[in-house]
Amino acid sequence: MDRPSTSSATASNTPTDSAAESARSTRSATEPPLLPSVVAVVGLGTMGTGIAEVLACAGHEVVGVDIDDAAARRAVTALEARTARQVERGRLTPAERDDVLARFRTFPELRAAAAADLVIEVVSERYDVKREVFTALDRIAKPGAILATGTNALSVTRLAAETGRPDRVLGLHFFAPAQAMKLVEVVSTVLTAPEATRTVTALVRSLGKEPVPVGDRAGFIADGLLFGYLNQAAAMYEARYATREDIDAAMRLGCGLPMGPLALLDLIGVDTATTVLEAMYEASRDRLHAPAPVLRQLTAAGLLGRKSGRGFYSYESPGSGAVVPDAETPRKRGGGARGRTVHTVGVAGSGTMATGIAEVFAKAGFEVALAARTPEKAARALARLTASLDRSVAKGRLTTEQRDAAVARVTPAGSYDVFADADLVVEAVAEDLYVKQELFRVFDKVCRPGAVLATTTSSLPVVAIARATGRPQDVVGLHFFNPAPAMRLVEVVRTVLTSDDVVATAHEVSGALRKHPVDCGDRAGFIVNALLFPYLNNAVKMVQDHYATVDAIDAAMKLGGGYPMGPFELLDVVGLDVSLAIEQVLHDEFRDPGLAPAPLLEHLVSAGCLGRKTGRGFREYAR
């Protein structure tokens, strides 16, 4: 984005302006603040254009400033096109559209912002550019005007200190697309006057947005959590641990995210992400924020994502979101091997996950032996499976005949001897390495030669489980997600000993179950947990450091990131003890200080506050 001309022209206030400023200064803290009437938006790129549209549609006079005539024309054209569509959909009348268009005017020089009550800067994310704009605005804008920066990484305090009005400077971080995203982070510095914060917060609410108050820290809340996660995904891809397609599919299907991390990096811009991460690393010195080398390499090569036509993916043309095949597009999985034939399946365990996996196989037409340590446990597991199928019938997802057929395919047993003729055996018992190893020793004795043995572990080394048998080449990780009947993702975990036809079997079986398999190596956390839990841990650190509240962080990630749940909602659902155990495994594996579990999480677990299951975690719940 080209920066606007900083030609100086100090505007003298009219009597009306002076009266307005006097009225603002004498208002008490209990009175609602006067909203800005005229707002200038400096920088008419995608974000600036979106903010200008939101303001104009809300009834504000908007002064758009950009030295690039083409950018100004694109902004006007975009507003004309969007408001025309709103007329077609009955959301605006033609007269209302004309009013909106009349309220938006563009200019090539900063002096056009002289009459504005609020100036929002959205120029390129470079400190020297923003400083030049702010020092010029300080000379040009009227004394009572508020100056806001749209930065998501640079120091707002530092920018404020460059002006003669640091009490009237703050951050106003919209999220793309500004027209649709509800979150706006309102960034107050130690210098910002409370009245300026109240005024801008009231404006954000009047726009139909949700203001979240944050302090001046690189990345603020949403990007502070988001970009660390994106960086780890880029590093995972760079290490060739998993393909770009599998990393993105894993996070979409395993966490319900609207986009995978690599596709999101391409949308944001690889160069922008690198700049944000550099600013975050400079502030935190946390290795998780040090930009992955691949980000710097892509930036240096001009492969910036959608805007350049190529980034992690290749696109139809610059600016297009249509992905086209390239040299990295996957061909065939499983090394070309054919999978083994699977007709009968054994499921070991009697808990929620074992019952759900047995249900999935039975509905797909497989004969299932559901074995537990006692006949009573197996019978109770079958009863839970039947109740789950009954709920599906009640919701119209299954017919009574389909339910009866699925139940008839499941044979409960109190001994693992029932697995003698199974083609595939899936273990879903406690997440304890010793317990799983002992169980696989039993499988080694009971199961026929050639049977595929699978573990559903989410964090333990699969190869350590495989070595408990005399056939480690037949062992694979099949990590289903909870609840297994609903979640489409299955992580297929290959060890250094797993044979190609066993991996192919895992993929073919996943397809028969209508699940989406993703390949990954035998490394702590696999794909999803390795990316998800450091993000959750960093959210806990934000609360621990008193940077933001639980509610503010959850709102920021749902409204700004499109996440189905905030991090603390998710932690309380998963269980704080389970989350702590996974984070400890990740820390032990990678030995990165940034992955060390937050002390606050450890304290809550020690106090027995484990989330919803105990009635108290980061929030309290009715029991």
QUILIN-V992843 format. One record per pair of residues at least 12 apart in sequence whose ideal C-beta (glycine too) atoms are under 8 Angstrom apart, sorted by the first residue. I is the first residue (numbers start at 0). J is the second residue. D is the distance in whole Angstrom. If there is no record, write none. Layout:
i-><I;I>
j-><J;J>
d-><D;D>
This chain:
i-><0;0;0;0;0;0;0;0;0;0;1;1;1;1;2;2;2;2;2;2;2;3;3;3;3;3;3;3;3;3;3;4;4;4;4;5;5;5;5;5;6;6;6;7;7;7;7;7;8;8;8;8;9;9;9;10;10;10;10;10;10;12;12;16;16;19;19;19;20;20;20;23;23;23;24;26;28;28;28;31;32;32;32;32;33;34;34;34;34;35;35;35;35;35;35;35;36;36;36;37;37;37;37;37;37;37;37;38;38;38;38;38;38;38;38;38;38;39;39;39;39;39;39;39;39;39;39;40;40;40;40;40;40;40;40;41;41;41;41;41;41;41;41;41;41;41;42;42;42;42;42;42;42;43;43;43;43;43;43;43;43;43;44;44;45;45;46;46;46;46;46;47;47;47;47;47;47;48;48;48;48;48;49;49;49;49;49;50;50;50;50;50;51;51;51;51;52;52;52;52;52;52;53;53;53;53;53;54;55;55;55;55;55;56;56;57;57;57;58;59;60;61;61;61;62;62;62;62;62;62;62;63;63;63;63;64;64;64;64;64;64;64;65;65;66;66;68;71;71;71;74;74;75;75;78;78;78;79;81;82;82;82;83;109;109;109;109;110;112;112;112;113;113;113;114;115;115;115;116;116;116;117;117;117;117;117;117;118;118;118;118;118;118;119;119;119;119;120;120;120;120;120;120;120;121;124;124;124;124;124;124;124;125;126;126;126;126;129;129;129;129;130;130;133;133;133;133;133;133;134;134;136;137;137;137;137;142;143;144;145;145;145;145;145;145;146;146;146;146;147;147;147;147;147;148;148;148;148;149;149;149;149;150;150;151;151;151;151;151;152;152;152;152;152;152;152;152;153;153;154;154;155;155;155;155;155;155;156;156;156;156;159;159;159;160;165;165;165;166;166;166;166;167;167;167;168;168;168;168;169;169;169;169;169;169;169;169;170;170;170;170;170;170;170;170;171;171;171;171;171;171;172;172;172;172;173;174;174;174;175;180;180;181;181;181;181;182;182;182;182;182;182;182;182;183;183;183;183;183;183;184;184;184;184;184;184;184;184;185;185;185;185;185;185;185;186;186;186;186;187;187;187;187;188;188;189;196;200;209;209;211;211;211;211;211;212;213;213;213;213;214;214;216;216;217;217;217;217;217;217;218;218;218;219;220;220;220;220;220;220;220;220;221;221;221;221;222;223;223;223;224;224;224;224;224;224;224;224;224;225;225;225;226;226;226;226;226;227;227;227;227;227;227;227;228;228;228;228;229;229;229;229;229;230;230;230;230;230;230;230;230;231;231;231;231;231;232;232;232;232;232;232;232;233;233;233;233;233;233;233;234;234;235;235;235;236;236;236;237;237;237;240;240;240;240;241;241;241;241;241;242;242;242;243;243;243;243;244;244;245;245;245;245;246;246;246;246;246;246;247;247;247;247;248;248;248;249;249;249;249;249;249;250;250;250;250;252;252;252;252;252;253;253;253;253;253;253;253;254;254;254;254;255;255;255;256;256;256;256;257;258;260;261;261;262;262;264;264;264;264;265;265;265;265;265;265;266;266;266;267;268;268;268;268;269;269;269;269;269;269;269;269;270;270;272;272;273;273;273;273;276;276;276;276;277;285;286;286;286;287;287;287;287;287;297;297;305;305;305;305;306;309;312;313;332;332;332;332;332;333;333;333;333;333;334;334;334;335;336;336;336;336;336;337;337;338;338;338;338;338;338;338;338;339;339;339;339;339;339;340;341;341;341;341;341;341;341;342;342;342;343;343;343;343;343;343;343;343;344;344;344;344;344;344;344;344;344;344;345;345;345;345;345;345;345;345;345;345;345;346;346;346;346;346;346;346;346;347;347;347;347;347;347;347;347;347;347;347;348;348;348;348;348;349;349;349;349;349;349;349;350;350;350;351;351;351;352;352;352;352;352;353;353;353;353;353;354;354;354;354;354;355;355;355;355;355;355;356;356;356;356;356;357;357;357;357;358;358;358;358;358;358;359;359;359;359;359;360;361;361;361;361;361;362;362;362;362;362;363;363;363;364;364;365;365;366;366;367;367;367;368;368;368;368;368;368;369;369;369;369;369;369;370;370;370;370;370;370;370;371;371;371;372;373;374;374;374;375;376;377;377;377;378;380;381;381;381;384;384;385;385;387;388;388;388;389;391;415;415;415;415;416;418;418;418;418;419;419;419;420;421;421;421;422;422;423;423;423;423;423;424;424;424;424;424;424;425;425;425;425;426;426;426;426;426;426;426;427;427;430;430;430;430;430;432;432;432;432;435;435;435;435;435;436;436;436;437;439;439;439;439;439;439;439;440;440;442;443;443;443;443;448;449;450;451;451;451;451;451;452;452;452;452;452;452;453;453;453;453;453;454;454;454;454;455;455;455;455;456;456;457;457;457;457;457;458;458;458;458;458;458;458;459;460;460;461;461;461;461;461;461;462;462;462;462;465;465;465;466;471;471;471;472;472;472;472;473;473;474;474;474;474;475;475;475;475;475;475;475;475;475;476;476;476;476;476;476;476;477;477;477;477;477;477;478;478;478;479;480;487;487;487;488;488;488;488;489;489;489;489;489;489;489;490;490;490;490;490;490;491;491;491;491;491;491;491;492;492;492;492;493;493;493;493;494;495;502;522;523;523;523;523;523;524;524;524;524;528;528;529;532;532;532;532;533;533;533;533;534;535;535;535;535;535;536;536;536;536;536;538;538;538;538;538;539;539;539;539;539;540;540;542;542;542;543;543;543;549;549;549;552;552;552;553;553;553;553;567;567;567;570;570;570;570;571;571;571;571;571;571;572;572;573;574;574;574;574;575;575;575;575;575;575;575;575;576;576;578;579;579;579;579;582;582;582;583;603;603>
j-><42;43;44;47;65;67;70;121;122;123;65;66;67;70;42;66;122;123;128;131;132;41;42;64;65;66;107;108;109;122;132;66;107;108;109;108;109;131;132;135;108;109;110;109;110;135;138;139;108;110;113;139;113;138;139;110;113;114;139;140;141;141;142;114;141;33;116;143;141;142;143;143;194;198;143;194;193;194;197;201;194;197;198;201;198;198;201;202;205;59;115;116;117;145;198;202;59;60;116;59;60;61;62;114;115;116;117;54;59;60;61;62;115;116;117;118;119;61;62;63;64;111;112;115;117;118;119;54;61;62;63;64;118;119;121;64;65;109;112;118;119;120;121;122;132;136;64;65;120;121;122;123;149;63;64;65;67;70;71;73;74;105;70;121;175;176;121;149;173;175;177;63;65;74;119;121;149;63;73;74;77;78;173;175;176;177;178;119;121;149;173;177;63;74;78;103;77;78;81;103;177;178;173;177;178;206;208;206;78;99;100;102;103;82;99;205;206;207;102;102;102;102;103;104;104;105;106;111;112;114;115;103;104;105;106;105;106;107;108;109;111;112;105;107;107;108;107;105;106;107;103;105;103;105;99;100;103;100;178;96;99;100;96;132;135;136;139;139;136;139;140;139;140;141;141;140;141;144;143;144;145;144;145;147;198;199;202;136;140;144;145;146;147;147;148;149;171;132;133;136;146;147;148;149;149;150;151;152;153;271;274;275;274;153;154;157;158;148;150;153;158;158;161;146;148;158;161;162;168;161;162;162;161;162;163;164;164;167;167;167;168;169;195;198;199;162;164;167;168;168;169;170;171;199;168;169;170;171;170;171;172;173;170;172;172;218;219;222;275;217;218;222;274;275;277;278;279;217;278;215;217;168;169;170;186;188;215;188;189;190;215;188;190;191;190;188;190;191;190;191;192;195;191;192;195;188;190;191;195;185;186;187;188;191;195;196;199;184;185;186;187;188;213;215;219;183;184;185;186;199;203;184;186;219;222;208;221;558;559;267;558;559;207;208;209;558;208;209;211;221;554;555;558;559;203;206;208;209;210;211;210;211;213;219;220;221;555;559;199;200;203;210;211;212;213;213;214;215;219;212;213;214;215;214;215;215;212;212;554;558;547;551;554;555;558;551;546;547;551;555;546;547;282;546;275;278;279;281;282;283;275;278;279;555;541;546;547;551;552;555;556;559;555;556;559;560;275;279;537;541;534;537;538;541;552;555;556;560;566;556;559;560;272;275;276;279;288;279;285;287;288;533;534;537;260;530;533;534;260;263;264;267;272;272;276;287;288;289;290;291;294;287;291;529;530;533;246;250;259;260;261;264;530;260;261;264;291;293;294;311;291;293;526;529;530;261;293;311;291;292;293;519;520;522;526;517;518;519;520;526;327;329;518;261;311;312;327;328;329;517;518;519;526;259;260;261;517;526;530;259;260;261;262;488;515;517;488;490;517;519;526;527;526;527;530;531;480;486;487;488;515;480;486;488;490;526;527;531;527;531;562;563;562;563;564;560;561;562;563;561;561;530;311;312;311;312;294;304;310;311;304;305;310;311;312;314;304;305;320;304;303;304;305;306;294;297;298;302;303;304;310;311;298;303;290;294;290;294;295;298;288;289;290;294;290;593;591;592;593;533;537;591;593;594;310;311;317;318;319;320;318;325;325;325;502;503;506;516;518;499;500;502;503;506;499;502;503;499;498;499;500;502;503;500;503;500;501;503;504;505;506;507;508;422;449;451;500;501;504;422;365;422;423;451;504;507;508;365;366;422;365;366;367;368;420;421;422;423;360;365;366;367;368;421;422;423;424;425;367;368;370;415;417;418;421;423;424;425;446;360;367;368;369;370;424;425;427;370;371;415;418;424;425;426;427;428;438;442;371;380;426;427;428;369;371;372;376;377;379;380;380;427;428;383;481;482;427;455;479;481;483;369;371;380;427;428;369;380;383;384;387;387;479;481;482;483;484;425;427;455;479;483;369;380;384;409;384;387;388;405;483;484;479;483;484;512;514;512;384;405;406;408;409;388;397;401;405;484;511;512;513;408;511;408;511;408;410;408;409;410;409;410;412;417;418;421;381;384;409;410;411;412;411;412;413;414;415;417;418;411;412;413;413;413;411;412;413;413;413;411;412;413;411;411;406;409;411;406;409;402;406;484;402;405;406;402;484;438;441;442;445;445;442;445;446;450;445;446;447;447;446;447;450;450;451;450;451;453;504;508;442;446;450;451;452;453;453;454;455;477;438;439;442;452;453;454;455;455;479;456;457;458;459;580;459;460;463;464;454;456;459;464;467;463;464;467;467;452;454;464;465;467;468;474;467;468;468;467;468;469;470;470;473;473;473;475;501;504;505;465;468;470;473;474;475;474;475;476;477;505;474;475;476;477;476;477;478;479;476;478;478;524;525;528;581;523;524;528;580;581;584;585;584;521;523;474;475;476;492;494;521;494;495;496;521;494;496;497;496;494;496;497;496;497;498;501;498;501;494;496;497;501;491;492;493;494;497;501;502;504;505;490;491;492;493;494;521;525;489;490;491;492;505;509;490;492;525;514;527;513;514;515;514;515;517;527;505;509;512;514;515;516;517;516;517;519;525;526;527;505;506;509;516;517;518;519;519;520;521;525;518;519;520;521;521;521;518;588;584;585;587;588;589;581;584;585;588;581;585;585;578;581;582;585;582;585;593;594;566;566;569;570;578;582;582;594;596;597;600;552;556;566;567;570;566;570;597;599;600;597;599;567;599;617;597;598;599;567;617;618;565;566;567;565;566;567;568;616;617;618;600;610;616;617;610;611;616;617;618;620;610;611;610;609;610;611;612;600;603;604;608;609;610;616;617;604;609;600;596;600;601;604;594;596;600;596;616;617>
d-><5;8;4;8;8;8;7;8;6;5;7;5;4;7;7;6;5;7;5;7;6;6;7;5;5;5;7;7;5;7;7;5;6;4;6;8;5;6;7;4;5;7;6;8;7;6;5;6;8;4;7;6;8;6;6;7;3;7;7;8;6;5;7;8;6;8;8;8;7;7;4;6;7;8;7;8;7;7;7;6;7;5;4;5;7;7;6;5;6;7;7;4;4;7;7;6;7;6;6;7;5;8;7;6;5;5;8;5;5;7;6;7;6;7;5;7;7;8;4;8;6;7;4;4;7;4;7;7;6;7;5;7;8;5;6;5;8;7;7;6;7;5;7;6;6;7;7;6;6;4;4;8;8;5;7;4;8;5;6;7;4;7;7;7;7;8;5;6;6;6;6;7;7;7;8;4;8;8;7;4;5;7;7;7;5;3;5;6;7;8;6;5;5;6;7;6;7;5;6;8;7;6;8;6;6;6;8;7;7;5;8;5;5;8;6;6;5;8;7;7;5;6;5;7;6;8;6;5;6;8;6;6;7;4;7;7;5;7;7;6;6;6;7;7;5;8;7;4;8;7;8;6;7;6;7;7;6;7;7;5;6;7;7;7;5;6;6;6;6;6;6;5;7;7;7;7;8;6;8;6;7;7;5;6;8;7;7;6;6;6;7;5;7;5;8;6;6;5;7;7;7;7;5;6;4;6;7;6;7;6;5;7;8;5;8;7;8;6;7;6;6;6;5;6;7;5;6;6;8;6;7;8;8;4;6;6;7;7;7;5;8;7;5;6;6;7;7;6;5;7;6;7;4;7;8;8;5;7;8;6;6;7;6;7;5;7;7;5;6;5;6;7;6;4;8;4;7;8;6;6;8;7;7;4;5;5;5;4;7;7;5;6;5;7;7;7;4;8;6;6;4;7;8;7;5;7;7;7;8;7;6;6;7;5;6;6;6;7;7;3;8;8;8;7;7;7;8;6;7;6;8;4;6;6;8;8;7;8;5;8;7;6;8;6;5;4;7;6;6;7;7;6;4;4;5;8;5;7;5;7;8;5;5;5;6;7;7;7;6;5;7;5;7;5;7;5;7;6;6;7;8;7;7;8;5;8;7;7;6;5;8;5;6;5;8;7;8;6;7;8;6;8;7;6;8;5;4;7;4;7;6;8;5;8;7;8;5;7;6;4;8;8;4;6;4;6;6;7;8;7;6;6;6;8;8;8;6;8;7;8;8;6;6;5;6;6;7;7;8;5;6;7;7;6;6;6;7;4;5;6;5;8;6;8;6;7;7;8;6;6;7;7;8;7;6;6;6;7;8;4;6;8;6;8;7;7;4;5;6;8;4;8;7;7;7;6;7;7;6;7;4;6;6;7;8;7;6;5;8;6;7;6;7;5;5;7;7;8;6;4;6;7;7;6;7;6;8;6;8;2;7;5;5;7;6;6;6;7;5;8;4;5;7;7;6;8;8;7;5;4;6;5;7;4;8;8;4;8;7;6;8;8;8;4;8;8;7;6;8;4;8;7;4;7;7;7;8;6;7;6;3;5;4;5;6;8;7;6;8;7;5;5;8;6;6;5;6;7;5;5;5;8;5;5;8;6;5;5;6;5;6;7;4;7;6;5;6;7;5;6;8;7;4;8;6;8;8;6;7;6;6;8;7;4;8;7;5;8;7;6;8;5;3;6;4;7;8;8;8;4;4;7;5;6;6;6;8;4;4;8;7;4;7;7;7;6;6;7;5;6;7;4;5;7;6;8;6;7;7;6;7;5;8;7;6;5;5;8;5;5;7;5;7;6;7;5;7;7;8;5;6;8;7;4;4;7;4;7;8;7;6;7;5;7;8;5;6;6;8;6;8;7;7;5;7;6;6;8;7;8;7;4;5;8;4;8;4;6;7;4;8;7;8;8;7;7;5;6;7;6;6;7;8;7;4;7;8;5;5;5;7;7;7;7;5;3;5;6;6;7;6;5;5;7;6;6;5;6;7;7;7;5;8;5;6;5;8;7;8;4;7;4;5;8;8;7;5;8;5;5;7;7;8;7;8;5;8;6;5;7;8;5;6;4;6;6;6;7;5;7;5;7;8;4;7;7;5;5;7;8;8;6;7;5;7;7;3;7;7;4;6;5;6;7;8;6;4;7;6;8;5;7;4;6;7;7;8;8;5;7;5;6;7;5;5;8;6;7;6;6;6;8;6;6;7;7;5;7;7;7;6;6;6;7;5;7;5;8;6;6;6;7;8;8;7;5;6;5;8;6;7;7;7;7;5;8;6;7;6;7;7;5;8;7;6;4;8;7;8;5;7;4;5;7;5;7;7;7;4;6;7;8;7;7;6;7;5;5;7;8;7;7;5;5;8;7;5;7;4;7;7;8;6;7;8;6;6;6;6;7;6;8;7;6;7;6;6;6;7;5;4;8;8;6;8;7;7;4;5;5;5;4;7;6;5;6;6;7;8;7;4;8;6;6;4;7;7;6;7;8;7;8;7;7;7;8;5;5;6;8;5;7;7;3;8;8;7;7;6;8;7;8;6;8;4;6;6;8;8;7;6;5;7;6;7;7;8;5;8;5;7;5;7;8;6;6;5;6;7;5;6;7;5;7;5;7;6;7;6;6;7;8;6;7;4;7;7;7;5;5;7;4;7;7;7;5;8;6;8;7;7;5;5;6;8;7;7;6;7;5;7;6;6;8;5;7;6;6;7;5;8;4;7;8;8;7;4;5;5;5;8;8;7;8;5;7;4;5;5;7;6;6;7;2;7;5;6;8;4;7;8;7;7;6;4;5;4;6;6;8;7;6;7;5;5;8;6;6;5;5;7;5;5;5;8;5;5;7;6;5;6;5;7;4;7;6;7;8>
